[in-house]
Amino acid sequence: MHLEILLEERSAEETLNVLLPRLLDPGTSWELHAFEGKRDLLAKVTGRLRGYAKWIRDANTKIVVLVDEDRQDCHKLKSALEMAAGTAGLETKTSAAGGPFFVLNRLAVEELEAWFFGDSQALRAAYPRIPQHIDQKAFCRHPDSITGGTWNVSRKFSKALDIIERDSPN
C-alpha cells in the first residue's frame, strides 16, 4: 500500500511523520505534501488530483486529502473535495459506495492542535517545565470545546512555554 497525503500545513506534516510509522503496517509507504494553508490546498487540489489520475492505476495507491474544518459548513467543504476528485476522474471512498476508490477526503473537525491538549502527560513529557496540574485546566480536559479554535490557544500556550523556558535556570 502507498499513500499520497495532501495536507494544508507543515505542522500536520511534522505530526504525521511521527504518527504514521506507529499507525501503519510496516509495508505501507507514504509521501506527505504540505500546502501553504487551507486556501492554497483547496485552490490546487483539483489540479493535483488530475495529475495523480494520469499515473495511478494500482488499487494499492490511495490519496488522502486532510483539511481542517475551521468552523466551515462540513457538508459544503466535503462536497467541494468530492467534486474536485470527481472533476479529476478519481473515485472517492464516498462516491464508490463500497467499491474500489483512490481518494479519501477527511475533515479534522477541530484543528490538529487539539490532539496535543488532549494528552497532558505527553505535554509534560515534551515540556518538563509544564506545571503538574495542567490537566486540571479546562482546555486539557475538553480540547474539542475550545472556543476560538485550538490554534489560538496553542499559540498563547506556546508563548507561555517560551517564557517559562527563558526564565527558568538551566
RODREN-610225 format. One record per atom (N, C-alpha, C): residue in three letters; x, y negated, z. Coordinates in steps of 0.001 Angstrom, whole numbers, padded with zeros to 6 digits, always signed. Atoms other than C-alpha are relative to their C-alpha. Example, Ala and Ser with C-alpha at 12.3 -4.5 7.8 and 13.67 -1.06 7.14 Angstrom:
2
ALA+000890+001190+000000/ALA+012300+004500+007800/ALA+000900-001200+000000/SER-000820+001190-000060/SER+013670+001060+007140/SER-000770-001090+000730/
***
This chain:
170
MET+000852+001178+000000/MET+000000+000000+000000/MET+000893-001235+000000/HIS-000690+001289+000022/HIS+001187-003521-000814/HIS-001036-001100+000165/LEU+000887+001127-000244/LEU-000435-006727+000447/LEU+000648-001299-000448/GLU-000378+001368+000324/GLU-000138-010179-001088/GLU-000922-000859+000856/ILE+000813+000727-000977/ILE-001312-012555+001653/ILE+000170-001504-000207/LEU+000012+001437+000224/LEU-002270-016164+000920/LEU-000467-000693+001271/LEU+000244+000680-001266/LEU-002167-018455+003953/LEU+000009-001501-000199/GLU+000049+001451+000168/GLU-002907-022108+004432/GLU+001177-000729+000620/GLU-001058+000738-000681/GLU+000116-022917+006566/GLU+001137+000915+000455/ARG-001199-000734-000411/ARG+003576-021882+007701/ARG-000129+000633+001387/SER+000136-000592-001333/SER+002517-021251+011318/SER-000649+001380-000090/ALA+000609-001319+000200/ALA+000306-018396+010122/ALA+001032+000968-000563/GLU-001050-000834+000565/GLU+003245-017081+008101/GLU+000949+000498+001084/GLU-000916-000380-001081/GLU+005531-017095+011143/GLU-000645+001024+000931/THR+000713-000921-000889/THR+002921-015368+013278/THR-000158+001372-000647/LEU+000207-001282+000671/LEU+002155-012682+010697/LEU+001314+000746-000224/ASN-001304-000669+000108/ASN+005866-011980+010202/ASN+000320+000796+001255/VAL-000199-000718-001259/VAL+005876-010907+013853/VAL-001053+001096+000174/LEU+001100-000934-000256/LEU+002470-009193+013951/LEU-000098+001162-000993/LEU+000243-001037+001006/LEU+002326-007271+010674/LEU+000839+001263+000181/PRO-000750-001249-000204/PRO+005197-004860+011404/PRO-000585+000862+001119/ARG+000606-000734-001119/ARG+003321-003896+014570/ARG-001384+000533-000333/LEU+001378-000368+000319/LEU-000108-003635+012952/LEU-000142+000954-001179/LEU+000135-000768+001233/LEU+000543-001980+009594/LEU+000813+001288+000042/ASP-000758-001237+000145/ASP+001690+001500+008681/ASP+001399-000319-000529/PRO-001372+000270+000433/PRO+005457+001687+008124/PRO+000186-000053-001515/GLY-000143-000011+001450/GLY+004989+002354+004393/GLY-000649-001183-000704/THR+000681+001139+000596/THR+002992-000828+003841/THR+000966-001165-000169/SER-000819+001185+000248/SER+004807-003725+002214/SER-000917-001208-000114/TRP+000789+001215+000124/TRP+003670-007323+002149/TRP+000881-001164-000405/GLU-000635+001263+000378/GLU+004501-010732+000793/GLU-000932-001099+000491/LEU+000791+001102-000531/LEU+003315-013866+002598/LEU+000250-001251-000836/HIS-000094+001212+000808/HIS+002580-017038+000642/HIS-000716-001127+000741/ALA+000580+001116-000746/ALA+002047-020159+002775/ALA-000146-001213-000908/PHE+000276+001205+000756/PHE+000475-023208+001187/PHE+000196-001211+000914/GLU-000186+001236-000761/GLU+000700-026815+002314/GLU-001341-000474+000568/GLY+001287+000326-000606/GLY-002596-026738+004179/GLY-001163+000638-000743/LYS+001211-000611+000526/LYS-006112-025621+003525/LYS-000400-000578-001357/ARG+000362+000622+001283/ARG-006800-028144+000751/ARG+000863+000531-001130/ASP-000932-000488+001015/ASP-003711-027011-001115/ASP-000362+001429-000405/LEU+000363-001386+000303/LEU-004690-023343-000839/LEU-001280+000048-000819/LEU+001285-000034+000707/LEU-008275-023985-001929/LEU+000121-000563-001414/ALA-000188+000580+001326/ALA-007099-026114-004856/ALA+000716+000956-000940/LYS-000831-000865+000835/LYS-004711-023435-006092/LYS-000421+001465-000021/VAL+000301-001428-000152/VAL-006389-020156-005134/VAL-000504+000634-001298/THR+000511-000592+001237/THR-008233-019615-008435/THR+001139+000281-000973/GLY-001145-000195+000890/GLY-005068-020095-010473/GLY+000912+001112+000474/ARG-000851-001058-000553/ARG-003070-017870-008154/ARG-000646+001363-000227/LEU+000701-001268+000208/LEU-005721-015144-008370/LEU-000005+000391-001480/ARG-000093-000309+001436/ARG-005739-015424-012179/ARG+001361+000608-000327/GLY-001338-000557+000193/GLY-002005-014795-012095/GLY+000087+001433+000481/TYR+000007-001371-000509/TYR-002484-011728-009919/TYR-000784+000930-000918/ALA+000850-000832+000861/ALA-005231-010457-012242/ALA+000752+000506-001224/LYS-000772-000404+001173/LYS-002684-010273-015067/LYS+000932+001167+000268/TRP-000962-001072-000253/TRP-000387-007827-013299/TRP-000472+001071+000972/ILE+000465-001019-000950/ILE-002363-005992-010604/ILE-000869+001019-000719/ARG+000785-001106+000556/ARG-003569-002649-011852/ARG-000050+001168+000977/ASP-000122-001072-000978/ASP-002713-000497-008872/ASP-000987-000249+001142/ALA+000992+000138-001068/ALA-005554+000079-006399/ALA+000646-000093+001379/ASN-000695+000100-001279/ASN-002918+000188-003649/ASN+000553-001392+000261/THR-000397+001391-000213/THR-002246-003543-004060/THR-001258-000799+000329/LYS+001127+000837-000424/LYS-004568-005891-002219/LYS+000500-001421+000220/ILE-000273+001410-000251/ILE-004686-009669-001972/ILE-000893-000421+001161/VAL+000748+000501-001155/VAL-005721-011158+001359/VAL+000089-001521-000027/VAL+000046+001456-000081/VAL-006824-014788+001480/VAL-000530-000345+001388/LEU+000354+000335-001382/LEU-006876-016155+005034/LEU+000000-001509+000176/VAL+000110+001438-000258/VAL-008144-019654+005825/VAL-000752-000230+001308/ASP+000724+000399-001203/ASP-009309-021406+008976/ASP-001367-000553-000381/GLU+001351+000497+000229/GLU-012996-022178+009175/GLU-000061-001506+000229/ASP-000099+001446-000269/ASP-012245-025642+010654/ASP-001350-000699+000065/ARG+001322+000571-000210/ARG-015868-026278+011549/ARG-000750-000305-001309/GLN+000736+000092+001261/GLN-016958-025966+007916/GLN-001110+001040+000022/ASP+001044-001006+000153/ASP-020023-024035+006874/ASP+000667+001291-000474/CYS-000660-001276+000301/CYS-018709-020433+006933/CYS-000487+000597-001318/HIS+000576-000622+001198/HIS-021064-019276+004208/HIS+000469-000707-001270/LYS-000462+000748+001175/LYS-020079-022059+001791/LYS+001485+000251-000259/LEU-001431-000231+000154/LEU-016375-021549+002439/LEU+000262+001400-000549/LYS-000174-001370+000485/LYS-016606-017782+001959/LYS-000490+000118-001445/SER+000507-000017+001382/SER-018709-018309-001190/SER+001007-000601-000965/ALA-001006+000628+000863/ALA-016032-020620-002606/ALA+001160+000964-000252/LEU-001077-000980+000176/LEU-013375-017945-002007/LEU-000448+001156-000884/GLU+000548-001081+000821/GLU-015589-015256-003516/GLU-000099-000440-001464/MET+000128+000528+001355/MET-016245-017466-006551/MET+001379-000104-000672/ALA-001353+000105+000555/ALA-012504-018071-007023/ALA+000472+001365-000497/ALA-000394-001354+000407/ALA-011887-014313-007137/ALA-000800+000446-001221/GLY+000842-000370+001138/GLY-014819-013770-009490/GLY+000440-000698-001281/THR-000478+000758+001149/THR-013570-016507-011818/THR+001291+000602-000545/ALA-001270-000620+000401/ALA-010177-014770-011856/ALA-000198+001424-000515/GLY+000265-001359+000475/GLY-011859-011461-012716/GLY+000410+001088+000970/LEU-000392-000983-001010/LEU-010981-009729-009448/LEU-001159+000306+000938/GLU+001031-000425-000950/GLU-013387-007729-007326/GLU+000465-000292+001419/THR-000274+000188-001415/THR-013586-008689-003666/THR-000636+001146+000773/LYS+000614-001041-000830/LYS-014446-006365-000821/LYS-001506-000229+000081/THR+001427+000332-000090/THR-017775-008186-000550/THR-000732+000340-001294/SER+000697-000222+001275/SER-018656-008046-004260/SER+000034+001460-000431/ALA-000121-001402+000396/ALA-017508-004440-004654/ALA-000996+000898+000721/ALA+001023-000744-000752/ALA-020077-003271-002068/ALA+000380+001469+000211/GLY-000436-001365-000294/GLY-018067-000223-001041/GLY+000862+000623-001080/GLY-000829-000507+001092/GLY-016323+000299-004378/GLY+001416-000553+000076/PRO-001378+000495+000000/PRO-012739-000468-005330/PRO+000040-001533-000104/PHE-000136+001450+000007/PHE-011607-004038-004761/PHE+001480-000372+000052/PHE-001366+000506-000048/PHE-008476-006183-004974/PHE+000176-001141+000987/VAL-000110+001200-000835/VAL-009261-009271-002861/VAL-000829+000153+001268/LEU+000665+000026-001298/LEU-010125-009505+000815/LEU+000060-001439+000497/ASN+000080+001380-000481/ASN-011299-013003+001805/ASN-000385+000016+001466/ARG+000272+000034-001437/ARG-011182-013741+005522/ARG+000114-001408+000536/LEU+000006+001296-000666/LEU-012006-016786+007638/LEU+000373+000200+001461/ALA-000305+000043-001430/ALA-010409-017435+011007/ALA-000937-001054+000582/VAL+001027+000917-000485/VAL-013361-018951+012843/VAL+000597-001030+000952/GLU-000763+000962-000788/GLU-011088-020547+015403/GLU+001424+000103-000485/GLU-001343+000027+000547/GLU-007602-021559+014461/GLU+000893+001070+000618/LEU-000990-000969-000432/LEU-004661-019227+014813/LEU+000490-000275+001414/GLU-000526+000371-001306/GLU-003558-021143+017901/GLU-000800+000589+001155/ALA+000821-000578-001066/ALA-006462-019648+019898/ALA+000567+001323+000476/TRP-000595-001278-000395/TRP-004633-016309+019879/TRP+000992-000203+001136/PHE-001046+000228-000986/PHE-001820-017818+021896/PHE-000583-000344+001364/PHE+000600+000380-001270/PHE-004043-019363+024555/PHE-000753+001150+000643/GLY+000722-001147-000537/GLY-005888-016076+024966/GLY+000879+000972+000759/ASP-000918-000926-000671/ASP-002780-014342+026359/ASP+000992-000797+000849/SER-000840+000840-000858/SER-001403-016345+029270/SER+001287+000718+000415/GLN-001207-000758-000343/GLN+001045-013556+030146/GLN+001052-000145-001110/ALA-000926+000184+001117/ALA+002588-013828+026676/ALA+000526-001435-000045/LEU-000453+001390-000061/LEU+002697-017614+027009/LEU+001112-000159+001029/ARG-001021+000100-001053/ARG+004635-017280+030266/ARG+001273+000734-000386/ALA-001195-000723+000442/ALA+006965-014717+028700/ALA+000792-000837-001002/ALA-000671+000832+001003/ALA+007718-017088+025824/ALA+000535-001292+000605/TYR-000372+001254-000646/TYR+007906-020174+028042/TYR+000036+000231+001510/PRO-000080-000381-001416/PRO+009135-019097+031507/PRO-000357-001116+000976/ARG+000284+001107-000923/ARG+008574-022567+032978/ARG-001489-000375+000041/ILE+001444+000237-000070/ILE+004820-022459+032350/ILE-000461+000407+001396/PRO+000480-000333-001341/PRO+003033-022534+035714/PRO-000715+001361+000043/GLN+000618-001319-000168/GLN+001858-019147+037018/GLN-001522-000059-000089/HIS+001465+000108-000023/HIS-001725-020427+037320/HIS-000598-000457-001331/ILE+000493+000473+001298/ILE-002035-021342+033621/ILE-001246+000762-000449/ASP+001162-000792+000412/ASP-004545-018516+033142/ASP-001285-000431+000698/GLN+001189+000528-000663/GLN-006913-020345+035504/GLN-000556-001231-000719/LYS+000478+001134+000785/LYS-007188-023236+033050/LYS-001106+000484-000940/ALA+001157-000390+000823/ALA-010459-023183+031110/ALA+000411+000385-001415/PHE-000345-000295+001393/PHE-008748-023220+027705/PHE+000672+001358-000149/CYS-000584-001343+000080/CYS-006887-019984+028522/CYS-001046+001076+000262/ARG+001055-000986-000279/ARG-009990-018254+029867/ARG-000938+000161-001188/HIS+000957-000016+001111/HIS-012143-019170+026852/HIS+000556-000798-001183/PRO-000616+000789+001075/PRO-009919-020264+023946/PRO-000913-000259-001186/ASP+000894+000221+001137/ASP-012700-019886+021374/ASP-000992-001134+000241/SER+000942+001085-000276/SER-014755-022545+023143/SER+000687-001350+000150/ILE-000719+001270-000091/ILE-012091-025255+022999/ILE-000652-001001-000945/THR+000602+001034+000845/THR-013730-028439+021760/THR+001117-000820-000623/GLY-001012+000772+000709/GLY-011821-030443+019189/GLY+001042+000870-000667/GLY-000923-000912+000662/GLY-010001-027358+017957/GLY+001220+000332+000827/THR-001165-000437-000765/THR-007178-025360+019443/THR+001277-000648-000494/TRP-001200+000642+000501/TRP-004673-027105+017190/TRP+000326-001236+000830/ASN-000231+001193-000806/ASN-005145-030354+019131/ASN+000463+000349+001401/VAL-000410-000418-001340/VAL-004871-028582+022470/VAL+001421+000540-000036/SER-001349-000571+000068/SER-001783-026671+021340/SER+001037-001098-000204/ARG-000927+001117+000206/ARG-000171-029936+020197/ARG+000269-000703+001325/LYS-000165+000629-001314/LYS-000784-031533+023605/LYS+000776+000916+000934/PHE-000665-000986-000841/PHE+000328-028347+025333/PHE+001485+000076-000353/SER-001380-000046+000465/SER+003488-028260+023222/SER+000782-001210+000495/LYS-000666+001203-000510/LYS+004319-031852+024190/LYS+000277+000143+001492/ALA-000212-000211-001435/ALA+003851-030933+027859/ALA+001151+000979+000231/LEU-001109-000960-000131/LEU+006193-027949+027407/LEU+001332-000658-000306/ASP-001231+000727+000319/ASP+008775-030217+025785/ASP+000458-000823+001194/ILE-000337+000800-001177/ILE+008624-032475+028844/ILE+000528+000894+001108/ILE-000462-000950-001012/ILE+008953-029501+031189/ILE+001423+000452-000307/GLU-001334-000474+000405/GLU+011944-028183+029215/GLU+001042-001102+000161/ARG-000951+001118-000041/ARG+013603-031631+029027/ARG+000346-000381+001430/ASP-000197+000486-001359/ASP+013142-032496+032704/ASP+000457+001072+000975/SER-000403-001074-000905/SER+013991-029085+034179/SER+001504+000198-000026/PRO-001442-000285-000006/PRO+017534-028364+035335/PRO+000260+001365-000623/ASN-000332-001281+000647/ASN+019245-025593+033357/ASN+000643+000948+000951/
***
